Amino acid sequence: MIYFIMRKFKIKNSDIPTEYRVEKSTDNLDEANKFLSALSLLEESDNINYFIVQHDFNEPLILTKEVA
């Protein structure tokens, strides 16, 4: 199992499309949660959110919407 810490950038009330980016990947859930907590505490922008996506490689990972 692998965990991706995803960054979502979305300006509210804007026509700019939502942007997603992988900030970190790890196979350790505790490490993923710690990194997520740190990023969430340090982020000052209301337009940026972080969340964890887990993937087990049984099928391709396709990011079509926020899963958190």
MOHUPE-V896538 format. One line per field, one symbol per residue. phi: phi as a letter, one per 20 degrees, with the letter a starting at -180 (. if undefined). psi: psi as a letter, one per 40 degrees, with the letter a starting at -180 (. if undefined). burial: 1 if it has 9 or more other ideal C-beta (glycine too) atoms within 8 Angstrom, else 0. Layout:
phi=???
psi=???
burial=???
This chain:
phi=.ccdeddddbeflcefffdcbeeacbddfffffffffffffefdefedccbdcebdmfbfecedbfde
psi=hihhhihhhhhifiehihhiihdiiiehddddddddddddddheheehiiihhiheediihhheihe.
burial=01111111110000000001011001000001101100100000000101111110000000000000
